[in-house]
Amino acid sequence: MKSLTRLSEMGKAMSMNILTPNYWKSFKNDGRLFESLMGDVLKILYPDASFIYTSASWDGGKDHEGVMPLLDAAKAKIWAECKYHHSALPIHEVSMTLLMAYIEAAQQVLILSYSPIKKTFM
């Protein structure tokens, strides 16, 4: 339920005419630019977390890696993978991210995508 609350908060923040349909019409077809934009969105969604932007290659299947403080000095590892495609997103586009997140014990994985997800994805 927390993720729905955060998405609602993001919606309020984005309603300030930042990510309007006209914005997306003029958006360059640039994956790195989309990743940078999603870094700004992550700051809105997770204001208490600290994120780093990973390198373009050999990043272990993530574009942003974050740490969020929890109770009793515990921390949660958050990964975000960004996909900017015009066609539907297939599972093989994020399977490496999911596998590496499992291996490296990420507590939360976010797939931030401009495109819809293929129905066979679920």
N, C-alpha and C positions, 0 to 999 in steps of 0.2 A: 504494500500500500504506500510505502514511502516514495517509491519511484513515481507513482501517479501524482503524489503531492508535488514532487520536484518538477515533474513535467508541467503541472499546472502553474507552478511558480515561473518556470521558463516561459510558458505561454504569455504570462503577464508581462514579463520583461521584454519579450520579443514583440509584444503588441505596440511597442513604442516606435513603430514604423521602421524597424531595422531589417527584418527578414520578410519583407512583403513579396507578393508575387512578382512585382516589377523588379525587385532586387534579383530574384532568381533568373529572370529573363535576361538580365545584363551580366550575370555571373559568368566568368570565363570558365571554359572546360579545363580546369586545372586542379588536379588531385591534391597537390601540396597546398594550394590556396584554400581548398575546402578543409584540409586538416587543420590549418591555422585558424580558420573560422570556428571550427568545432572546438578548438582549444579555448576560444573565448566563451563558447556556450558551456563548456565544462566548468569554467570559473563561476558561471551563474548557477549551474545545477549543484555544484559542490563547493560552496564558498569556504568551507573549513579545510578542504583538501589542498594539497600541493601537487601540481602536475608538472612533469617534464615532457618535452616534445622529443621523441626518439629520433634516431638517425633514419635516413631514407632507406637504407638497406641493413640487413642483419639486425633487425629490431625485435626479433622473436615473435612477429605477428601482431605487433601493437604500434599504434601511432602516438599515443599518449599513455604515460604510466603515472599513476598517482598514489598517494598515501593519504588516508583519511584517519584522523584521530578518533578513537572510540573511548569507551569508559575504561577506567583503571589503567591508563597509559597504553592500552592495546591499540593497534593500528590495523587498518584494512587496506590491502593492496587492490587498486582499481586499474583495470586496463581499458583503453578505448581504441577501437579500430574504426577508421573512417573510410567509407567507400562512396565515391562520387561517380556513379554510372547513370546513364539515361535509361538503360534497360533493367529489367528485374534482376535482383541480386540472387545468384545461386549459392547453395551451401558451400561449394568448393572454394568460393571467394573468402570465406571466413573460417574454414575448417582448421587451418594452421593456427589461427589465433585461439580457437577453442582448445585445441590440443596443447599448445604451449602454456595457456593459462592454467590448465589442469596440472601439467608437469611442474610449473613454477608456483603453484598454490595461490593464484590470484583469487581473491574473495568475490570480486565483482567484475564482470566483463560487459562492456557496452559496445554495441555495434551501431555506429552513427552513419546512417545512409541517406543519401538524397533520393535514391531510387526505391521503388517498392520491393518487397521481398517476394521471391517466387513462392507460389502456393505449395510446391513440393518441399520447400525449405523446412516447414514445420513438420 
